[in-house]
Amino acid sequence: MTHAIKPFVQLGYAYALKGDISTAETYLQKLKDEAETNPDKTYSLDFATLYTGLNRPDEAFQYLEECMKLKLGPMTFLNISPVWKPLKSDPRLTQALINIGLH
């Protein structure tokens, strides 16, 4: 099972950072639809990524918590991946890094 961020989620993240919220939310809806169609798959990392780009940290951290509970491999990059840079000033990120032993 892979936990790579899906290409369309990466596009949605990029549109969100660019300020094109409408297009980013289109990709968010696509992700929601895919998650509903495939309930046996994990989409936590994808949702966390998109919500981070959309500057919705509460939702992002909700899914990051799920990623940590599932012990997803990409969480080892939480402190160095530029995807999470918008969350750097949030104390919840520091706590997440402590929880997974990266701080």
MIRODREN-790364 format. One record per atom (N, C-alpha, C): z, y, x; residue in three letters; residue number from 1. Coordinates in Angstrom, 2 decimals. Layout:
BEGIN
LUMVEX Z Y X Ala NUM
...
This chain:
BEGIN
LUMVEX 0.00 -1.17 0.85 Met 1
LUMVEX 0.00 0.00 0.00 Met 1
LUMVEX 0.00 1.24 0.89 Met 1
LUMVEX -0.93 2.14 0.63 Thr 2
LUMVEX -0.99 3.37 1.41 Thr 2
LUMVEX -0.34 4.50 0.64 Thr 2
LUMVEX 0.12 5.46 1.39 His 3
LUMVEX 0.76 6.63 0.78 His 3
LUMVEX 0.11 7.91 1.28 His 3
LUMVEX -1.15 7.81 1.65 Ala 4
LUMVEX -1.87 9.00 2.11 Ala 4
LUMVEX -2.10 9.93 0.92 Ala 4
LUMVEX -2.07 11.21 1.20 Ile 5
LUMVEX -2.32 12.19 0.15 Ile 5
LUMVEX -3.79 12.12 -0.23 Ile 5
LUMVEX -4.05 12.01 -1.52 Lys 6
LUMVEX -5.42 11.87 -2.01 Lys 6
LUMVEX -6.25 13.12 -1.71 Lys 6
LUMVEX -7.53 12.93 -1.40 Pro 7
LUMVEX -8.39 14.08 -1.07 Pro 7
LUMVEX -8.40 15.17 -2.15 Pro 7
LUMVEX -8.44 14.79 -3.42 Phe 8
LUMVEX -8.49 15.83 -4.45 Phe 8
LUMVEX -7.16 16.58 -4.53 Phe 8
LUMVEX -6.08 15.94 -4.13 Val 9
LUMVEX -4.78 16.63 -4.08 Val 9
LUMVEX -4.79 17.64 -2.93 Val 9
LUMVEX -5.39 17.27 -1.82 Gln 10
LUMVEX -5.51 18.20 -0.69 Gln 10
LUMVEX -6.33 19.41 -1.10 Gln 10
LUMVEX -7.38 19.19 -1.87 Leu 11
LUMVEX -8.18 20.31 -2.37 Leu 11
LUMVEX -7.34 21.21 -3.29 Leu 11
LUMVEX -6.60 20.59 -4.19 Gly 12
LUMVEX -5.75 21.36 -5.09 Gly 12
LUMVEX -4.73 22.18 -4.32 Gly 12
LUMVEX -4.15 21.59 -3.29 Tyr 13
LUMVEX -3.18 22.30 -2.44 Tyr 13
LUMVEX -3.85 23.51 -1.79 Tyr 13
LUMVEX -5.05 23.31 -1.24 Ala 14
LUMVEX -5.77 24.40 -0.58 Ala 14
LUMVEX -6.10 25.52 -1.56 Ala 14
LUMVEX -6.55 25.15 -2.75 Tyr 15
LUMVEX -6.84 26.19 -3.76 Tyr 15
LUMVEX -5.57 26.96 -4.13 Tyr 15
LUMVEX -4.46 26.24 -4.23 Ala 16
LUMVEX -3.20 26.91 -4.57 Ala 16
LUMVEX -2.81 27.91 -3.50 Ala 16
LUMVEX -2.90 27.49 -2.24 Leu 17
LUMVEX -2.54 28.40 -1.15 Leu 17
LUMVEX -3.48 29.60 -1.09 Leu 17
LUMVEX -4.72 29.38 -1.48 Lys 18
LUMVEX -5.71 30.45 -1.49 Lys 18
LUMVEX -5.46 31.44 -2.64 Lys 18
LUMVEX -4.68 30.99 -3.62 Gly 19
LUMVEX -4.38 31.85 -4.76 Gly 19
LUMVEX -5.17 31.52 -6.01 Gly 19
LUMVEX -6.00 30.49 -5.94 Asp 20
LUMVEX -6.80 30.07 -7.09 Asp 20
LUMVEX -5.99 29.05 -7.89 Asp 20
LUMVEX -5.00 29.56 -8.60 Ile 21
LUMVEX -4.04 28.72 -9.32 Ile 21
LUMVEX -4.72 27.92 -10.42 Ile 21
LUMVEX -5.67 28.51 -11.10 Ser 22
LUMVEX -6.37 27.82 -12.18 Ser 22
LUMVEX -7.05 26.54 -11.68 Ser 22
LUMVEX -7.76 26.65 -10.57 Thr 23
LUMVEX -8.43 25.47 -10.01 Thr 23
LUMVEX -7.40 24.46 -9.51 Thr 23
LUMVEX -6.34 24.95 -8.87 Ala 24
LUMVEX -5.29 24.05 -8.38 Ala 24
LUMVEX -4.66 23.29 -9.54 Ala 24
LUMVEX -4.44 23.97 -10.66 Glu 25
LUMVEX -3.84 23.29 -11.82 Glu 25
LUMVEX -4.80 22.29 -12.44 Glu 25
LUMVEX -6.10 22.50 -12.27 Thr 26
LUMVEX -7.08 21.50 -12.71 Thr 26
LUMVEX -6.87 20.21 -11.93 Thr 26
LUMVEX -6.65 20.35 -10.63 Tyr 27
LUMVEX -6.39 19.17 -9.80 Tyr 27
LUMVEX -5.05 18.54 -10.13 Tyr 27
LUMVEX -4.07 19.36 -10.49 Leu 28
LUMVEX -2.77 18.83 -10.91 Leu 28
LUMVEX -2.94 18.00 -12.18 Leu 28
LUMVEX -3.74 18.48 -13.12 Gln 29
LUMVEX -3.98 17.71 -14.34 Gln 29
LUMVEX -4.71 16.40 -14.03 Gln 29
LUMVEX -5.66 16.46 -13.09 Lys 30
LUMVEX -6.35 15.24 -12.68 Lys 30
LUMVEX -5.35 14.23 -12.11 Lys 30
LUMVEX -4.40 14.71 -11.33 Leu 31
LUMVEX -3.38 13.84 -10.76 Leu 31
LUMVEX -2.50 13.25 -11.86 Leu 31
LUMVEX -2.11 14.08 -12.80 Lys 32
LUMVEX -1.30 13.58 -13.93 Lys 32
LUMVEX -2.04 12.51 -14.70 Lys 32
LUMVEX -3.33 12.73 -14.92 Asp 33
LUMVEX -4.14 11.74 -15.64 Asp 33
LUMVEX -4.22 10.43 -14.86 Asp 33
LUMVEX -4.43 10.54 -13.56 Glu 34
LUMVEX -4.53 9.33 -12.73 Glu 34
LUMVEX -3.20 8.58 -12.71 Glu 34
LUMVEX -2.10 9.31 -12.62 Ala 35
LUMVEX -0.78 8.68 -12.62 Ala 35
LUMVEX -0.50 7.98 -13.94 Ala 35
LUMVEX -0.96 8.57 -15.02 Glu 36
LUMVEX -0.77 7.96 -16.33 Glu 36
LUMVEX -1.62 6.69 -16.48 Glu 36
LUMVEX -2.80 6.72 -15.91 Thr 37
LUMVEX -3.71 5.58 -15.98 Thr 37
LUMVEX -3.24 4.43 -15.09 Thr 37
LUMVEX -2.55 4.76 -14.00 Asn 38
LUMVEX -2.09 3.75 -13.03 Asn 38
LUMVEX -0.58 3.85 -12.84 Asn 38
LUMVEX 0.21 3.47 -13.85 Pro 39
LUMVEX 1.66 3.65 -13.75 Pro 39
LUMVEX 2.33 2.78 -12.69 Pro 39
LUMVEX 1.62 1.79 -12.17 Asp 40
LUMVEX 2.21 0.91 -11.17 Asp 40
LUMVEX 2.07 1.47 -9.75 Asp 40
LUMVEX 1.38 2.60 -9.60 Lys 41
LUMVEX 1.20 3.21 -8.29 Lys 41
LUMVEX 2.16 4.38 -8.11 Lys 41
LUMVEX 2.40 4.72 -6.85 Thr 42
LUMVEX 3.29 5.83 -6.51 Thr 42
LUMVEX 2.47 7.08 -6.24 Thr 42
LUMVEX 2.80 8.14 -6.94 Tyr 43
LUMVEX 2.11 9.43 -6.77 Tyr 43
LUMVEX 3.08 10.53 -6.35 Tyr 43
LUMVEX 4.27 10.16 -5.96 Ser 44
LUMVEX 5.31 11.15 -5.65 Ser 44
LUMVEX 4.89 12.11 -4.56 Ser 44
LUMVEX 4.30 11.59 -3.49 Leu 45
LUMVEX 3.89 12.45 -2.38 Leu 45
LUMVEX 2.79 13.42 -2.82 Leu 45
LUMVEX 1.90 12.94 -3.66 Asp 46
LUMVEX 0.82 13.79 -4.17 Asp 46
LUMVEX 1.37 14.93 -5.03 Asp 46
LUMVEX 2.27 14.58 -5.94 Phe 47
LUMVEX 2.87 15.61 -6.79 Phe 47
LUMVEX 3.67 16.61 -5.96 Phe 47
LUMVEX 4.44 16.12 -5.00 Ala 48
LUMVEX 5.22 17.01 -4.14 Ala 48
LUMVEX 4.31 17.99 -3.41 Ala 48
LUMVEX 3.19 17.49 -2.93 Thr 49
LUMVEX 2.23 18.31 -2.20 Thr 49
LUMVEX 1.66 19.42 -3.08 Thr 49
LUMVEX 1.17 19.03 -4.25 Leu 50
LUMVEX 0.56 20.02 -5.14 Leu 50
LUMVEX 1.58 21.05 -5.63 Leu 50
LUMVEX 2.77 20.59 -5.99 Tyr 51
LUMVEX 3.78 21.53 -6.46 Tyr 51
LUMVEX 4.22 22.47 -5.34 Tyr 51
LUMVEX 4.21 22.00 -4.10 Thr 52
LUMVEX 4.51 22.88 -2.97 Thr 52
LUMVEX 3.45 23.96 -2.87 Thr 52
LUMVEX 2.19 23.57 -2.93 Gly 53
LUMVEX 1.11 24.54 -2.86 Gly 53
LUMVEX 1.14 25.55 -4.00 Gly 53
LUMVEX 1.56 25.10 -5.16 Leu 54
LUMVEX 1.63 25.96 -6.33 Leu 54
LUMVEX 2.89 26.83 -6.36 Leu 54
LUMVEX 3.68 26.75 -5.30 Asn 55
LUMVEX 4.92 27.51 -5.20 Asn 55
LUMVEX 5.87 27.18 -6.35 Asn 55
LUMVEX 5.99 25.89 -6.61 Arg 56
LUMVEX 6.92 25.40 -7.62 Arg 56
LUMVEX 7.89 24.45 -6.93 Arg 56
LUMVEX 8.81 25.02 -6.14 Pro 57
LUMVEX 9.68 24.20 -5.29 Pro 57
LUMVEX 10.59 23.25 -6.05 Pro 57
LUMVEX 11.04 23.61 -7.22 Asp 58
LUMVEX 11.92 22.69 -7.96 Asp 58
LUMVEX 11.21 21.37 -8.24 Asp 58
LUMVEX 9.97 21.47 -8.70 Glu 59
LUMVEX 9.21 20.25 -8.96 Glu 59
LUMVEX 8.87 19.53 -7.66 Glu 59
LUMVEX 8.54 20.29 -6.62 Ala 60
LUMVEX 8.23 19.68 -5.33 Ala 60
LUMVEX 9.41 18.86 -4.83 Ala 60
LUMVEX 10.60 19.44 -4.88 Phe 61
LUMVEX 11.78 18.72 -4.39 Phe 61
LUMVEX 12.13 17.53 -5.27 Phe 61
LUMVEX 11.85 17.61 -6.54 Gln 62
LUMVEX 12.07 16.46 -7.43 Gln 62
LUMVEX 11.26 15.27 -6.92 Gln 62
LUMVEX 10.01 15.52 -6.58 Tyr 63
LUMVEX 9.15 14.43 -6.09 Tyr 63
LUMVEX 9.46 14.05 -4.65 Tyr 63
LUMVEX 9.87 15.00 -3.83 Leu 64
LUMVEX 10.28 14.66 -2.46 Leu 64
LUMVEX 11.51 13.74 -2.48 Leu 64
LUMVEX 12.42 13.99 -3.41 Glu 65
LUMVEX 13.59 13.10 -3.57 Glu 65
LUMVEX 13.13 11.68 -3.88 Glu 65
LUMVEX 12.16 11.57 -4.75 Glu 66
LUMVEX 11.62 10.25 -5.10 Glu 66
LUMVEX 10.98 9.60 -3.87 Glu 66
LUMVEX 10.25 10.40 -3.08 Cys 67
LUMVEX 9.64 9.88 -1.85 Cys 67
LUMVEX 10.70 9.33 -0.91 Cys 67
LUMVEX 11.81 10.05 -0.81 Met 68
LUMVEX 12.89 9.60 0.08 Met 68
LUMVEX 13.53 8.31 -0.45 Met 68
LUMVEX 13.72 8.24 -1.74 Lys 69
LUMVEX 14.30 7.02 -2.33 Lys 69
LUMVEX 13.39 5.82 -2.10 Lys 69
LUMVEX 12.08 6.06 -2.15 Leu 70
LUMVEX 11.12 4.98 -1.93 Leu 70
LUMVEX 10.88 4.71 -0.43 Leu 70
LUMVEX 11.47 5.55 0.41 Lys 71
LUMVEX 11.34 5.44 1.86 Lys 71
LUMVEX 9.87 5.42 2.29 Lys 71
LUMVEX 9.11 6.37 1.74 Leu 72
LUMVEX 7.70 6.46 2.08 Leu 72
LUMVEX 7.54 6.92 3.53 Leu 72
LUMVEX 6.67 6.27 4.26 Gly 73
LUMVEX 6.44 6.56 5.67 Gly 73
LUMVEX 6.12 8.01 5.98 Gly 73
LUMVEX 5.27 8.66 5.17 Pro 74
LUMVEX 4.93 10.06 5.48 Pro 74
LUMVEX 6.13 11.01 5.50 Pro 74
LUMVEX 7.26 10.59 4.98 Met 75
LUMVEX 8.43 11.46 5.00 Met 75
LUMVEX 8.90 11.73 6.43 Met 75
LUMVEX 8.49 10.88 7.38 Thr 76
LUMVEX 8.87 11.10 8.78 Thr 76
LUMVEX 8.20 12.35 9.35 Thr 76
LUMVEX 7.19 12.88 8.65 Phe 77
LUMVEX 6.49 14.08 9.07 Phe 77
LUMVEX 6.98 15.33 8.33 Phe 77
LUMVEX 8.03 15.18 7.57 Leu 78
LUMVEX 8.53 16.28 6.73 Leu 78
LUMVEX 8.88 17.53 7.55 Leu 78
LUMVEX 9.36 17.33 8.76 Asn 79
LUMVEX 9.77 18.49 9.56 Asn 79
LUMVEX 8.64 19.08 10.40 Asn 79
LUMVEX 7.47 18.42 10.46 Ile 80
LUMVEX 6.39 18.94 11.30 Ile 80
LUMVEX 5.07 19.19 10.57 Ile 80
LUMVEX 4.91 18.60 9.41 Ser 81
LUMVEX 3.66 18.77 8.68 Ser 81
LUMVEX 3.55 20.18 8.10 Ser 81
LUMVEX 2.42 20.83 8.30 Pro 82
LUMVEX 2.25 22.19 7.75 Pro 82
LUMVEX 2.23 22.22 6.22 Pro 82
LUMVEX 2.04 21.08 5.59 Val 83
LUMVEX 2.05 21.02 4.12 Val 83
LUMVEX 3.36 21.56 3.57 Val 83
LUMVEX 4.44 21.29 4.26 Trp 84
LUMVEX 5.77 21.64 3.74 Trp 84
LUMVEX 6.25 22.99 4.23 Trp 84
LUMVEX 5.43 23.70 4.98 Lys 85
LUMVEX 5.82 25.01 5.52 Lys 85
LUMVEX 6.31 25.97 4.43 Lys 85
LUMVEX 5.68 25.99 3.23 Pro 86
LUMVEX 6.18 26.90 2.18 Pro 86
LUMVEX 7.62 26.60 1.75 Pro 86
LUMVEX 8.14 25.42 2.10 Leu 87
LUMVEX 9.51 25.05 1.70 Leu 87
LUMVEX 10.53 25.28 2.81 Leu 87
LUMVEX 10.08 25.70 3.98 Lys 88
LUMVEX 10.96 25.80 5.16 Lys 88
LUMVEX 12.21 26.65 4.93 Lys 88
LUMVEX 12.10 27.71 4.14 Ser 89
LUMVEX 13.27 28.58 3.94 Ser 89
LUMVEX 14.23 28.06 2.87 Ser 89
LUMVEX 13.86 26.99 2.19 Asp 90
LUMVEX 14.70 26.44 1.14 Asp 90
LUMVEX 15.74 25.50 1.76 Asp 90
LUMVEX 17.02 25.71 1.50 Pro 91
LUMVEX 18.06 24.84 2.08 Pro 91
LUMVEX 17.92 23.38 1.68 Pro 91
LUMVEX 17.22 23.11 0.58 Arg 92
LUMVEX 17.03 21.72 0.18 Arg 92
LUMVEX 16.17 20.96 1.19 Arg 92
LUMVEX 15.28 21.66 1.88 Leu 93
LUMVEX 14.47 20.99 2.90 Leu 93
LUMVEX 15.36 20.58 4.08 Leu 93
LUMVEX 16.24 21.47 4.50 Thr 94
LUMVEX 17.17 21.13 5.57 Thr 94
LUMVEX 18.01 19.93 5.18 Thr 94
LUMVEX 18.49 19.92 3.95 Gln 95
LUMVEX 19.30 18.79 3.47 Gln 95
LUMVEX 18.48 17.51 3.44 Gln 95
LUMVEX 17.23 17.60 3.02 Ala 96
LUMVEX 16.37 16.41 3.00 Ala 96
LUMVEX 16.17 15.88 4.41 Ala 96
LUMVEX 15.98 16.77 5.37 Leu 97
LUMVEX 15.81 16.36 6.77 Leu 97
LUMVEX 17.07 15.68 7.29 Leu 97
LUMVEX 18.23 16.19 6.91 Ile 98
LUMVEX 19.49 15.57 7.29 Ile 98
LUMVEX 19.59 14.18 6.67 Ile 98
LUMVEX 19.23 14.09 5.39 Asn 99
LUMVEX 19.35 12.82 4.66 Asn 99
LUMVEX 18.49 11.71 5.27 Asn 99
LUMVEX 17.34 12.09 5.82 Ile 100
LUMVEX 16.47 11.05 6.39 Ile 100
LUMVEX 16.59 10.98 7.92 Ile 100
LUMVEX 17.55 11.71 8.49 Gly 101
LUMVEX 17.84 11.61 9.90 Gly 101
LUMVEX 16.90 12.37 10.81 Gly 101
LUMVEX 16.29 13.44 10.30 Leu 102
LUMVEX 15.36 14.22 11.11 Leu 102
LUMVEX 15.89 15.59 11.47 Leu 102
LUMVEX 17.15 15.83 11.22 His 103
LUMVEX 17.73 17.14 11.54 His 103
LUMVEX 18.98 16.94 12.36 His 103
